[in-house]
Amino acid sequence: MLRRWRNRFGISAPKVAVRTHIPWYWRILATIVVMSISIALAGWVYDAGREIAGFDRHETEQEINTLRDRVAELEHETTKLSALANAGESTLQIERTAQQQLVSQVKALELENGRLKEELAFFENLAAAEGKEAGFTINRLRIEPNGTPGQYRYQMLAAAQGGKKDREFRGSVQLVISLQQGGKSAMMTLPAPGDPDMGKFNLNFKHFQRVDGVFRVPVEAQVTSVEARLVQDGVTRASQTVTP
């Protein structure tokens, strides 16, 4: 026991350090201050290193702003050019439409010119026939599809020629239509007996009369020929046959 007490309190006893007590919140505050100084110092060292290497943040920001302004300017220019391109395309489309309309008008004028030439030749022949035996003729008979299945339009010019000037035709036009339907031949006559529209086939002229109208056939039938007749008092005074 004596030896233990001697080791504890004697020369060979363990060393004891006496330190001043510091509150915990002062330690945390000191740590925060040290870390803040370290971060600021690291930032200063980083900026100094970039400047030494030739990198200036202010110049870089200015260059970025300049590039942004240039991009905005180019976008504005692109928008303007796109608007001009769209306007040019619209103008081109208008010109194309106008050109197509002009082509259609030219074709219509060419057709009208051809029709007038045919009428001029007809009237010249009609004038040359004066003094000959009186009679009636059918000229320029045309049969064309009317755009609707089974529907056709007919056109003709009925005229008187030769003889006296006071002659007059009072009768009707009759259409005899030849058909192919289901591999068999068929025939239609217009106007049919008892047709309520029979009045539209009546004709009354002294010199000439243009005749046009529409007739229908079964949709599955094919028109092979059409004969137009001028009928007066039950007698056929003139006829002409065409193939559509």
Secondary structure, 3 states (H helix, E strand, C coil): CHHHHHHHHCCCCCCCCCCCCCCHHHHHHHHHHHHHHHHHHHHHHHHHHHHHCCCCHHHHHHHHHHHHHHHHHHHHHHHHHHHHHHHHHHHHHHHHHHHHHHHHHHHHHHHHHHHHHHHHHHHHHHHHCCCCCCEEEEEEEEEEECCCCCEEEEEEEEEEECCCCCCCEEEEEEEEEEEEECCEEEEEEECCCCCCCHHHHEEEECCEEEEEEEEECCCCCEEEEEEEEEEECCEEEEEEEECC
